[in-house]
Structure formats: structure tokens, C-alpha cells
Amino acid sequence: MTTIPHLRIHSLNDAPIRPGGDHVLYWMVAFRRLGWNYALERAAEAARELGKPLVVLEPLRAGYRWASDRFHRFVLDGMAEHARRLAATNVLYHPYVEPRPGEGRGLLEALAARACLVVTDDFPGFFLPHMLRAAGEKVNVRLEAVDSNGLFPLRAAERAFVTAFDFRRTLQKVLPEHLGDMPAADPLAAPLPARLPALPEEILRRWPAAGEDLLAGKAGSLAALPIDHAVAPVPGVRGGDAAGAALLARFVKDRLKGYGEGRNQPEEEVTSGLSPYLHFGFVGAHQLFAAVAGHEGWSSQRLGSGSRGAKEGWWGMSAAAEKFLDEAITWREVGFNLASRREDSDRWESLPDWARRTLDAHAADPRPALYDLAGFEEARTHDELWNAAQRQLVREGRIHNYLRMLWGKKILHWTASPREALDVMIELNNKYALDGRDPNSTTGIFWCLGRYDRPWAPERPVFGTIRYMSTESTRRKLKVNGYLARYGAVPGLFG
């Protein structure tokens, strides 16, 4: 019997659990954290129930699109932390970094061949759904994918929602029944069966654990890997559970109170900065919610009784906390809802019919300026505010929330077609953003083209009835002089 909500567990094959196996295997591919993780909790629970050691395999591929020093280093920070924390426990941890594309092939099957059960992460974005389906066909033991993505289980929804309002209204109606189910803050706290002494020698020879220099981030340790070395790690930004938890604690303590009024101002440091940590699984949605709720002294008795879809007032928290939760839960999880329902959620065809019609109708309209991918990437447009936002993306792996919307809208305005605009946005976001390749950042890109929005009047050239944004109006609304000074051109770095 499992204590994990059944809606969150999905078997990827029909193979049985094999009680006579050597161990229970947790294949950590998305929820890269040791707490607030239903998948790890399920694996630990099964290990205790079967009386078998728990093995955690955390791999890092080399051959995925946009693999770079930036993303590898961020993940490796977490792997180094896991190696340290698990060394003194009964969990055998195997951090594997693929030296060349395809060389990790066969590792999962080799470990699964000796396992009682394999548990993995049910993440609906990027290449993971395809990878998990393929794994389910290859392993000869039960493979369970466990959903630890958000407060609202992916399979609790019966459809893909087309507006955030509709999704918010549904959350307000049905989320209370799920709020009582929370993953354990420390799923490894209870005793586990004795540690597996070691992996078989033939496995270690072919797929050795990542070396200490690589995990520690020693200078030059990434150089031998076939990844993009031009996209460098972000200075001063570390990945990992501990870094994510510390950032969350600082945000709740110091910044949350100013979030409602200041989040759209690029010169005010009130945003959480948690999006990369949520994307790489270092911080969980339940963990985030628990931190905010604890800070607010909240209990479920304060929930509103209606389900009108209002942005504020339903949680029974401060206005700033409600605004933050609307972004972190409603807007984040509506993207996960779509990604779990449509495998083309990151392609043109997934846009609403009205948006595709109006964009196609204006595809041949004259543009006020035209730039190719290199012009955008190197921040060589005529617009200094847009260029500053692009430089922030290249340097820091992020763009300020409000300016990220303007960034996307102007790419639409300055490309030869809306399909090309989408390609440019996806390429730049996924290449540089620490939170790229994720249903949430995909939502941000596609919102620029009409997703979760409605037609707007008046109809305009290029945009049609897509919501319009201009640099001029943005500069009137926001204080940007300090931002422009901070992200001005740097010699040798794209101008």
C-alpha cells in the first residue's frame, strides 16, 4: 500500500513489481531534490515495504538540445550536494554524467534488471515524456512515474484549460481537497533498509560515477564535455536544494511584502528568482506554498468559499502573498496542465484558433524593422530597452518579469513572420534562460502570441488582435534608467 495520492502515480508499463530484486531504484530526472518530492517518497516507501536497499540514479545527458556549461553547472551543483548528503545514509547514490551523447544508453536497463521496482519523475515537458515512454518499453520491471509538479495533480484535470481565469476558477473549486496531501519534507527521515554495498563492477566500469572535480566545479572540468561552452554559468548563481531553499526563505522573509506593488518594476528587487529552481526541481511547489503559508500564519479555514476565479481574496492571505501564489500556482500550473494534455504545447499548432487566424492574416504586413536570429541574439536592434533585456538574458539567464513580455512582443513585431518569431523566442529562451525548456516559460512565450488571452481591439498591423505592447508605453509605466545602465553594452559581449 502507498500513501502517495493515486492520482499522482502512473505506471509506464505492465510489468510487475519484483519482490526478489536486489534494490528499489529511483531514477531522478526532473525533481532533483531530496525533500518535498513525491517520487522519492514513493521509492523510499517501497524500499521499506519490500525490505530492499534504495538506489538513486541521477543522470545528466550530454546530447539534449541546448546543453551548455550554464545548465550543466547548475545541475551539477545539485548533484554534488546530493552526493554529500547521501554519503552517510543508507541510500546508494549514483551521479552519472554522460561524457558523449548516447554513452549513457543501457544504464537504466542494467540497474532495472536487478530492481524490484523503478520509480521516476512524471514531468510533462521537453524531451522527458518521450524518454519515459521509451524506458517503459525497455525495462522488465514495473516503472512508475510520480507527479510532484504542482499542488494540483496533473491527472486531476479532465481537459486542457484555455484561459487562466477558467483554470483559476477550477482550482478554487477542487484544490482544497488536494491541499491536505503534502509530500514529506524529508522522505528519508524514517529508517531505510541497509545500504547496497556497491553497484556491480561491470556497471561501474561502463558508467562510472561523476568525478569529484566535475561535481565540485573545478576550473576546466566541463571542457571535455560536448556541450555549448559559449553559454557560461551565471556568476554567483548556484544550483541545488540548499541554494533553492535559502532563496525561498530570503524571498518570504524580505521580499514577499513588496511583491504586489513592486514585481513589475525592474529596478526593485522583489521578485523571487525561484523559477530556475522550480524548473530543475531543486524547489517543489508544495515547499514553496508551505513557506508562504507559514509566513502568513495561514490555515485552510481561511480559504474562500466561492469559486469565482478572482485573482485575490480566495486564499485568505495578504494581497502580496495572493499575487505571488497566483503567479506561482495558477499561471505556472496552467502551463503544466496544457503540456500534460498536448505534446505539441511548444509548437505553433497549439496556439488558440483565433490567435493563429489573426497572426496568419497579418503575416505579410510590413514590419517597422526586421532582424534575424543573430541580430536578436547579439542585442543589435534599434531599441535600447529591448537590447538591455536580451543582454540580461545572455548574462544572467533571466529577464525581468514585465520586460520578458515586451521582449517577446517586439520579436513578433520585428520578424518576417509570426512562425519565425516563435522560433526565435524559443531558441533564445531555451538557449540562455535557466528556466527555459519548461512548461512555465513556454507559457510566457506563447502568451505573447495569444495563449491564455483574448482578442484585443483595435486590430493592428502585424499583431492583428493579439495584445499589443510598446517600448514607449513600457518606459512611461516603469522606471528603467537604472536597468538600462546596468545592462548596457559590454565590449566583446554581443556589443
C-alpha positions as CSV (number, residue, x, y, z in Angstrom):
1,M,0.0,0.0,0.0
2,T,1.2,3.5,-0.8
3,T,0.4,6.8,1.0
4,I,1.1,8.7,-2.2
5,P,-2.2,10.0,-3.8
6,H,-3.1,7.5,-6.5
7,L,-3.7,10.4,-9.0
8,R,0.0,11.1,-8.8
9,I,1.2,7.6,-9.7
10,H,1.2,6.4,-13.3
11,S,2.6,3.0,-14.4
12,L,4.6,3.3,-17.7
13,N,4.4,-0.5,-18.4
14,D,2.5,-3.6,-17.4
15,A,5.5,-5.4,-15.8
16,P,5.1,-6.5,-12.2
17,I,6.9,-5.4,-9.1
18,R,9.6,-8.0,-8.4
19,P,10.0,-8.6,-4.7
20,G,13.0,-10.8,-5.2
21,G,15.1,-8.0,-6.8
22,D,18.2,-6.5,-5.2
23,H,17.0,-3.0,-4.7
24,V,14.4,-0.3,-5.4
25,L,15.6,2.2,-8.0
26,Y,14.7,5.9,-8.0
27,W,15.6,7.4,-11.4
28,M,15.8,11.1,-10.7
29,V,15.4,13.1,-13.9
30,A,13.3,16.1,-13.1
31,F,12.6,16.5,-9.3
32,R,16.2,16.9,-8.4
33,R,15.6,17.4,-4.6
34,L,15.7,15.2,-1.5
35,G,12.7,16.7,0.1
36,W,9.1,17.6,-0.8
37,N,9.3,15.0,-3.5
38,Y,6.5,12.5,-4.0
39,A,8.7,10.4,-6.4
40,L,11.5,10.0,-3.9
41,E,8.9,9.4,-1.1
42,R,7.3,6.6,-3.2
43,A,10.7,5.0,-3.8
44,A,11.7,5.1,-0.2
45,E,8.3,3.8,0.9
46,A,8.6,0.9,-1.5
47,A,12.2,0.1,-0.2
48,R,10.9,0.0,3.4
49,E,7.9,-2.2,2.4
50,L,10.0,-4.6,0.4
51,G,12.9,-4.6,2.8
52,K,15.3,-3.7,0.0
53,P,18.0,-1.0,-0.3
54,L,17.2,2.2,-2.1
55,V,19.4,3.2,-5.0
56,V,19.2,6.7,-6.5
57,L,20.4,7.2,-10.1
58,E,20.7,10.9,-11.1
59,P,21.9,11.1,-14.7
60,L,22.8,14.2,-16.8
61,R,22.7,13.8,-20.5
62,A,25.1,15.4,-23.0
63,G,23.1,15.2,-26.2
64,Y,20.0,17.2,-25.4
65,R,19.4,20.4,-27.4
66,W,20.8,23.5,-25.8
67,A,23.1,21.5,-23.4
68,S,25.6,24.0,-22.2
69,D,28.0,24.9,-19.4
70,R,25.3,27.1,-17.8
71,F,22.8,24.3,-17.4
72,H,25.3,21.5,-16.7
73,R,26.9,23.5,-13.9
74,F,23.5,24.4,-12.3
75,V,22.5,20.7,-12.3
76,L,26.0,19.6,-11.1
77,D,25.7,21.9,-8.1
78,G,22.7,19.9,-7.0
79,M,24.4,16.5,-7.8
80,A,27.4,17.5,-5.6
81,E,25.0,18.3,-2.8
82,H,23.2,15.1,-3.1
83,A,26.4,13.1,-3.1
84,R,27.5,14.8,0.1
85,R,24.1,14.5,1.9
86,L,23.5,10.8,0.9
87,A,27.1,9.6,1.6
88,A,26.3,9.0,5.3
89,T,22.8,7.4,4.7
90,N,21.6,4.0,3.7
91,V,20.9,5.3,0.2
92,L,23.3,4.4,-2.6
93,Y,23.6,7.4,-4.9
94,H,25.0,7.2,-8.4
95,P,25.5,10.6,-10.2
96,Y,26.2,9.8,-13.8
97,V,27.3,12.5,-16.3
98,E,27.3,11.3,-19.9
99,P,30.7,12.0,-21.5
100,R,29.3,11.8,-25.0
101,P,25.8,11.7,-26.5
102,G,24.4,8.2,-26.3
103,E,27.0,6.7,-23.9
104,G,24.5,6.6,-21.1
105,R,22.3,4.3,-23.1
106,G,21.7,1.0,-21.3
107,L,22.5,2.2,-17.8
108,L,18.8,2.4,-16.7
109,E,18.1,-1.1,-18.1
110,A,21.2,-2.5,-16.4
111,L,20.1,-1.2,-13.0
112,A,16.4,-2.0,-13.6
113,A,17.3,-5.6,-14.4
114,R,18.2,-6.1,-10.7
115,A,15.5,-3.9,-9.3
116,C,12.2,-4.7,-7.5
117,L,10.7,-1.5,-8.8
118,V,11.8,1.6,-10.7
119,V,10.3,5.0,-9.8
120,T,10.8,8.1,-11.8
121,D,9.6,11.7,-12.2
122,D,6.4,12.4,-14.2
123,F,7.4,15.7,-15.9
124,P,5.4,16.8,-18.9
125,G,8.0,19.0,-20.7
126,F,10.9,19.0,-23.1
127,F,12.2,15.5,-24.1
128,L,11.2,13.8,-20.9
129,P,7.7,12.4,-21.9
130,H,9.3,10.6,-24.9
131,M,12.2,9.4,-22.8
132,L,9.9,7.9,-20.1
133,R,7.7,6.2,-22.6
134,A,10.7,4.6,-24.3
135,A,12.0,3.5,-20.9
136,G,8.7,1.9,-20.0
137,E,9.0,-0.3,-23.1
138,K,12.6,-1.3,-22.3
139,V,12.7,-2.2,-18.7
140,N,11.5,-5.6,-17.5
141,V,10.1,-4.5,-14.1
142,R,7.4,-2.0,-13.0
143,L,8.3,1.6,-13.9
144,E,6.2,4.1,-12.1
145,A,6.2,7.8,-12.9
146,V,5.2,10.0,-10.0
147,D,3.8,13.6,-10.3
148,S,5.4,16.1,-8.0
149,N,5.0,19.1,-10.3
150,G,2.4,21.2,-8.5
151,L,-0.3,21.5,-5.9
152,F,-2.9,20.4,-8.5
153,P,-2.2,16.8,-9.7
154,L,-1.8,16.7,-13.5
155,R,-4.4,13.9,-13.8
156,A,-7.0,15.7,-11.6
157,A,-8.0,17.8,-14.7
158,E,-10.1,16.3,-17.3
159,R,-9.2,18.8,-20.0
160,A,-6.7,21.5,-21.1
161,F,-7.8,24.9,-20.0
162,V,-7.8,27.8,-22.5
163,T,-7.7,30.7,-20.1
164,A,-6.0,31.3,-16.7
165,F,-9.3,32.5,-15.4
166,D,-11.0,29.2,-16.2
167,F,-8.2,27.3,-14.6
168,R,-8.2,29.5,-11.5
169,R,-11.9,29.0,-11.1
170,T,-11.4,25.3,-11.2
171,L,-8.6,25.4,-8.7
172,Q,-10.7,27.4,-6.3
173,K,-13.4,24.7,-6.6
174,V,-11.3,21.5,-6.4
175,L,-7.9,22.4,-5.0
176,P,-9.0,22.3,-1.3
177,E,-9.4,18.5,-1.5
178,H,-5.8,18.2,-2.5
179,L,-4.2,20.7,-0.1
180,G,-4.4,18.1,2.7
181,D,-2.0,15.9,0.7
182,M,1.6,17.2,1.1
183,P,4.8,15.3,0.3
184,A,7.1,14.7,3.2
185,A,9.6,17.5,3.8
186,D,12.2,14.7,4.5
187,P,11.1,11.4,2.9
188,L,14.3,9.7,4.1
189,A,13.9,10.5,7.7
190,A,12.4,7.1,8.7
191,P,14.9,4.2,8.8
192,L,15.7,2.5,5.4
193,P,17.0,-1.0,4.8
194,A,20.7,-1.5,4.9
195,R,22.7,0.2,2.1
196,L,23.5,-1.7,-1.0
197,P,27.3,-2.2,-0.7
198,A,28.1,-1.2,-4.3
199,L,26.8,-1.3,-7.8
200,P,28.1,-4.3,-9.9
201,E,31.6,-3.7,-11.2
202,E,30.6,-4.1,-14.8
203,I,28.1,-1.2,-14.4
204,L,30.7,1.0,-12.7
205,R,33.3,0.3,-15.4
206,R,30.9,1.2,-18.2
207,W,29.0,4.0,-16.5
208,P,31.2,5.4,-13.7
209,A,30.0,8.0,-11.2
210,A,30.9,11.6,-11.9
211,G,34.3,12.6,-10.6
212,E,34.9,14.9,-7.7
213,D,36.4,17.7,-9.9
214,L,33.3,17.7,-12.1
215,L,30.9,17.7,-9.1
216,A,32.9,20.4,-7.3
217,G,33.1,22.7,-10.3
218,K,36.8,22.7,-10.6
219,A,38.0,25.1,-13.4
220,G,38.1,23.4,-16.7
221,S,36.1,20.4,-15.6
222,L,33.3,20.9,-18.1
223,A,35.7,21.5,-21.0
224,A,35.9,17.8,-22.2
225,L,32.1,17.5,-22.4
226,P,30.5,18.0,-25.9
227,I,28.2,20.9,-24.8
228,D,28.0,24.6,-25.6
229,H,30.8,26.2,-23.7
230,A,29.9,29.7,-25.1
231,V,26.9,29.8,-22.8
232,A,28.7,30.2,-19.5
233,P,27.4,29.6,-16.0
234,V,25.9,32.6,-14.4
235,P,28.4,34.2,-11.9
236,G,27.3,33.9,-8.3
237,V,24.3,31.7,-9.0
238,R,24.4,28.1,-7.6
239,G,22.0,25.3,-8.2
240,G,20.9,22.7,-5.7
241,D,18.3,22.0,-3.0
242,A,20.1,24.2,-0.4
243,A,20.5,27.2,-2.7
244,G,16.9,27.0,-3.7
245,A,15.7,26.6,-0.1
246,A,17.8,29.6,1.0
247,L,16.5,31.7,-1.8
248,L,12.9,30.8,-0.9
249,A,13.5,31.7,2.7
250,R,15.0,35.1,1.8
251,F,12.2,35.9,-0.5
252,V,9.5,35.1,2.0
253,K,11.3,37.0,4.8
254,D,12.5,40.1,2.9
255,R,10.7,40.5,-0.4
256,L,7.3,39.0,-0.3
257,K,5.7,42.0,1.4
258,G,6.7,44.2,-1.6
259,Y,5.8,41.7,-4.3
260,G,2.3,43.0,-5.1
261,E,3.3,46.6,-5.9
262,G,6.9,46.1,-7.0
263,R,7.0,43.0,-9.1
264,N,6.6,44.9,-12.4
265,Q,9.4,47.4,-11.6
266,P,12.7,46.1,-13.0
267,E,14.7,48.3,-10.6
268,E,13.0,46.9,-7.5
269,E,14.4,43.6,-6.2
270,V,11.2,42.0,-5.1
271,T,10.7,39.1,-7.4
272,S,11.5,35.6,-6.1
273,G,14.1,34.4,-8.6
274,L,12.8,30.9,-7.9
275,S,11.8,29.9,-11.5
276,P,15.1,28.2,-12.3
277,Y,15.0,26.2,-9.1
278,L,11.4,25.1,-9.8
279,H,12.3,24.2,-13.3
280,F,15.3,22.0,-12.3
281,G,13.3,20.5,-9.4
282,F,15.5,21.9,-6.7
283,V,12.4,23.5,-5.1
284,G,8.9,22.0,-5.1
285,A,5.6,23.7,-5.4
286,H,4.4,22.3,-2.1
287,Q,7.6,23.5,-0.4
288,L,7.0,27.0,-1.8
289,F,3.4,27.0,-0.7
290,A,4.3,25.8,2.8
291,A,6.8,28.6,3.2
292,V,4.4,31.3,2.1
293,A,1.5,29.8,4.2
294,G,3.8,29.5,7.2
295,H,4.9,33.1,6.9
296,E,1.3,34.2,6.6
297,G,0.2,32.1,9.6
298,W,-2.3,30.6,7.3
299,S,-4.7,27.6,7.7
300,S,-7.2,26.1,5.3
301,Q,-10.0,27.6,7.3
302,R,-9.1,30.9,5.7
303,L,-9.9,29.7,2.2
304,G,-12.7,31.5,0.4
305,S,-15.9,29.6,-0.1
306,G,-16.6,30.6,-3.7
307,S,-15.0,29.7,-7.0
308,R,-15.4,33.0,-9.0
309,G,-11.9,32.9,-10.4
310,A,-10.9,36.1,-8.7
311,K,-7.1,36.7,-8.6
312,E,-7.2,37.9,-5.0
313,G,-9.2,37.1,-1.9
314,W,-9.6,33.4,-2.2
315,W,-6.5,32.2,-0.3
316,G,-7.2,34.4,2.7
317,M,-3.7,35.8,2.8
318,S,-2.2,39.2,2.3
319,A,-2.5,40.9,-1.1
320,A,1.2,40.4,-1.8
321,A,1.0,36.7,-1.0
322,E,-2.1,36.2,-3.0
323,K,-0.5,37.9,-6.0
324,F,2.6,35.7,-5.7
325,L,0.6,32.5,-5.4
326,D,-1.4,33.4,-8.4
327,E,1.8,33.6,-10.4
328,A,3.4,30.6,-8.8
329,I,0.4,28.3,-8.8
330,T,-2.3,29.5,-11.2
331,W,0.0,30.7,-14.0
332,R,2.7,28.1,-13.5
333,E,0.4,25.1,-13.3
334,V,-2.0,26.1,-16.1
335,G,1.1,25.6,-18.4
336,F,1.8,22.2,-16.9
337,N,-1.9,21.3,-17.5
338,L,-1.6,22.0,-21.2
339,A,1.8,20.3,-21.5
340,S,0.4,17.2,-19.9
341,R,-2.5,17.2,-22.3
342,R,-0.8,18.2,-25.6
343,E,2.6,17.0,-26.7
344,D,2.6,19.9,-29.2
345,S,2.3,22.5,-26.5
346,D,5.6,24.1,-27.6
347,R,4.6,24.3,-31.2
348,W,2.7,26.8,-33.4
349,E,-0.3,24.4,-33.8
350,S,-1.1,24.6,-30.0
351,L,-2.0,28.3,-30.2
352,P,-5.7,29.2,-30.0
353,D,-7.5,29.2,-33.3
354,W,-8.3,32.9,-33.1
355,A,-4.7,33.7,-32.5
356,R,-3.4,31.7,-35.4
357,R,-6.0,33.2,-37.7
358,T,-5.3,36.8,-36.9
359,L,-1.5,36.3,-37.0
360,D,-1.7,34.5,-40.3
361,A,-4.0,37.3,-41.7
362,H,-1.3,39.8,-40.9
363,A,1.8,37.7,-41.6
364,A,2.6,39.7,-44.8
365,D,2.2,43.1,-43.2
366,P,5.2,45.4,-43.5
367,R,7.3,45.4,-40.3
368,P,8.8,48.6,-38.8
369,A,12.1,46.8,-38.6
370,L,13.4,43.3,-39.4
371,Y,16.1,41.3,-37.6
372,D,17.4,37.8,-38.0
373,L,18.2,35.4,-35.1
374,A,21.8,36.7,-34.8
375,G,20.6,40.3,-34.7
376,F,18.3,39.5,-31.8
377,E,20.8,37.2,-30.0
378,E,23.5,39.8,-30.1
379,A,21.2,42.6,-29.0
380,R,21.7,44.6,-32.2
381,T,18.2,46.1,-32.5
382,H,17.3,49.9,-32.6
383,D,15.6,49.6,-29.2
384,E,17.9,50.1,-26.2
385,L,15.4,48.7,-23.7
386,W,14.9,45.5,-25.8
387,N,18.7,45.2,-26.1
388,A,19.1,45.6,-22.4
389,A,16.6,42.8,-21.7
390,Q,18.3,40.5,-24.2
391,R,21.7,41.2,-22.5
392,Q,20.2,40.4,-19.1
393,L,19.1,37.0,-20.6
394,V,22.5,36.3,-22.0
395,R,24.4,37.3,-18.9
396,E,22.1,36.2,-16.1
397,G,19.9,33.5,-17.7
398,R,16.8,35.6,-16.9
399,I,14.8,38.6,-17.9
400,H,12.8,40.7,-15.5
401,N,9.1,39.5,-15.5
402,Y,7.5,42.5,-17.2
403,L,10.2,43.1,-19.7
404,R,10.1,39.4,-20.7
405,M,6.6,40.1,-22.1
406,L,7.9,43.2,-24.0
407,W,10.9,41.2,-25.2
408,G,8.5,38.6,-26.8
409,K,6.1,41.1,-28.2
410,K,8.8,43.0,-30.0
411,I,10.3,39.9,-31.5
412,L,6.9,39.3,-33.1
413,H,6.9,42.9,-34.3
414,W,10.4,42.7,-35.9
415,T,10.5,39.3,-37.6
416,A,9.3,38.4,-41.1
417,S,6.5,36.1,-39.9
418,P,4.8,35.0,-36.7
419,R,6.2,31.5,-37.0
420,E,9.7,32.8,-37.3
421,A,9.0,35.0,-34.2
422,L,8.1,31.9,-32.3
423,D,11.2,30.1,-33.4
424,V,13.4,33.0,-32.3
425,M,11.7,33.2,-28.9
426,I,12.1,29.5,-28.3
427,E,15.7,29.4,-29.4
428,L,16.8,32.4,-27.3
429,N,14.8,31.4,-24.2
430,N,15.8,27.8,-24.3
431,K,19.5,28.5,-25.0
432,Y,20.0,31.1,-22.3
433,A,17.3,31.1,-19.7
434,L,17.9,29.0,-16.6
435,D,14.1,28.3,-16.5
436,G,13.8,27.5,-20.2
437,R,12.7,24.2,-21.7
438,D,9.8,24.2,-19.2
439,P,6.0,24.4,-19.5
440,N,6.0,27.6,-17.4
441,S,8.5,29.5,-19.6
442,T,6.8,28.1,-22.7
443,T,3.6,29.7,-21.3
444,G,5.3,33.1,-21.2
445,I,6.5,32.8,-24.8
446,F,3.1,31.6,-26.2
447,W,1.2,34.3,-24.1
448,C,3.0,36.8,-26.4
449,L,1.2,35.2,-29.3
450,G,-2.3,34.9,-27.7
451,R,-2.3,31.8,-25.4
452,Y,-4.5,32.2,-22.4
453,D,-5.5,35.6,-23.7
454,R,-8.4,37.0,-25.8
455,P,-8.7,39.2,-28.9
456,W,-7.9,42.9,-28.3
457,A,-9.2,45.9,-30.2
458,P,-8.2,47.8,-32.2
459,E,-6.8,45.5,-34.8
460,R,-3.2,46.5,-35.6
461,P,-0.7,45.8,-38.4
462,V,1.4,42.7,-37.7
463,F,-0.3,41.9,-34.4
464,G,-3.9,41.7,-35.6
465,T,-6.0,41.3,-32.5
466,I,-3.1,40.0,-30.4
467,R,-2.5,42.1,-27.3
468,Y,-0.1,44.9,-28.2
469,M,2.8,46.2,-26.1
470,S,5.2,49.1,-27.0
471,T,8.5,50.2,-25.6
472,E,7.2,53.7,-25.3
473,S,4.3,52.8,-23.0
474,T,6.6,50.5,-21.0
475,R,9.1,53.3,-20.4
476,R,6.2,55.5,-19.3
477,K,5.0,52.9,-16.8
478,L,8.3,51.7,-15.4
479,K,11.5,53.2,-14.0
480,V,14.1,51.8,-16.4
481,N,17.1,54.2,-16.4
482,G,19.0,52.1,-13.8
483,Y,18.1,49.0,-15.7
484,L,19.4,50.4,-18.9
485,A,22.7,51.5,-17.2
486,R,23.1,48.0,-15.7
487,Y,22.5,46.1,-18.9
488,G,24.2,48.4,-21.3
489,A,26.6,47.2,-24.0
490,V,29.8,45.5,-22.8
491,P,32.7,45.3,-25.3
492,G,33.2,41.8,-26.5
493,L,29.8,40.6,-25.3
494,F,27.4,41.0,-28.2
495,G,28.1,44.7,-28.5
